[in-house]
Amino acid sequence: MKQPSLLGGAMIVAGTTIGAGMLANPTATSGVWFVGAVLALIYTWGCMTASGLMLLEVNMYYPEGASFYTMVRDLLGRGWNRINGLAMAFTLYILTYAYITSGGGITERLLSGSTLQVSHSGGELLFCGVLTFAVWLSTKAVDRFSTVLIGGMVIAFFFSTAGMLSGVKAEILFNTLGEGDSHYLRYLWVALPVCLVSFGFHCNVPSLTKYYHKDAKKVSRAILIGTGLALLMYLLWQTAVQGNLPRGAFAEVTAKGGDVATLLEALGHYIRVDYVAPALDFFAYMAIASSFLGVTLGLFDYIADLFKFNGSLWGRTKTALVTFLPPLAMSLLYPYGFVKAIGYAGLAVAIWTVIVPALLVRAFRKRHPEGAGYRVWGGEVVIWLVLAFGLLNILAMLKTLIFNG
């Protein structure tokens, strides 16, 4: 039997990771500025990649198709399984809801004035329907769709950043102009949670383990390549924006919630951005679609594992109904209501993508010291570093919610 390509798995990881939230990174990290942002992104990438590989180590012991539900219940017990299940379901359903509303809005705008013109609700149904079919069909279909979407994202990314990168000024990038607040470290609390959410791919690990028939080498490479591509794109975009827009000029962008249009308007005072806007629109659409595929693939496999739906035509249809109907119904009833709820998603993300994987691999190694054919490097030290990273992010989010909420 022909093995699935490594590129496809890497694109699923990259597509899930590089969401539209990437556009928020320069604003969220404007307090710590460029050097702080680079360090925060690399630190987050290292911890999140390690926690993803920890999931792979544990997942290798269980049968193909086993997801978080099976692993957490077996190794950590019912209490942790309930906490993890609620955190994971909340995050993935909220993200699916967000992607449907955002993707539906862009679909409506793209088709306006054409013979295929649709309403906002029609745009949501069209966006969700096409991509839902790919997830229902197979992981291979998601692989193909993701590869095409990531290709489109890279092209759009090149066109939107090439001119900006050529205009980067060292005095702005390293803030030697002395403009604005002279403090940096105090803003790490704001930067870290956004960086954390920017590297969320963990729902794909059980799906990829099943897709590659428990070939740990291929899954680990797909994770490293996918997250590595995401880190590279984040760093280039960070350089392009923070190398052109002075730190002091971010105050207005931050005041308006990091709105992309406001960011482009602020950049317009320093560089020509008329060529950037269309490319960013295209990039955002590709990013939303690819993230939708990656997130819902993970949710789809989790639902199948939770309810023990099989891989038959009817089994996959039941899984698709449970996966897609709730967020689709919410998006049709409340097309602009996810903003407040998504602010709390970060807390849930820290639990099931960082804390739980570290606890899982620790419990697994105690119970099965012989392992299951794959072991993450670093031993006990890396487990504690990942746990510390998760707790740091939870503290940062609680601090932000308490003092700004």
Secondary structure, DSSP 8 states (H G I E B T S, - for coil): -----HHHHHHHHHHHHS-GGGGGHHHHTTTTHHHHHHHHHHHHHHHHHHHHHHHHHHHTTS-TT--HHHHHHHHHHHHHHHHHHHHHHHHHHHHHHHHHHHHHHHHHHHHTTSTT---HHHHHHHHHHHHHHHHHH-HHHHHHHHHHHHHHHHHHHHHHHHHHHHT--HHHHTTTT--S----GGGHHHHHHHHHHTT--TTHHHHHHHHTTT-HHHHHHHHHHHHHHHHHHHHHHHHHHHTTS-GGGHHHHHHTTT-HHHHHHHHTTTS--TTHHHHHHHHHHHHHHHHHHHHHHHHHHHHHHHHT--SSHHHHHHHHHHHHHHHHHHHHH-TT-HHHHHTTHHHHHHIIIIIHHHHHHHHHHHH-TT-SS---TTHHHHHHHHHHHHHHHHHHHHHHHHHH-
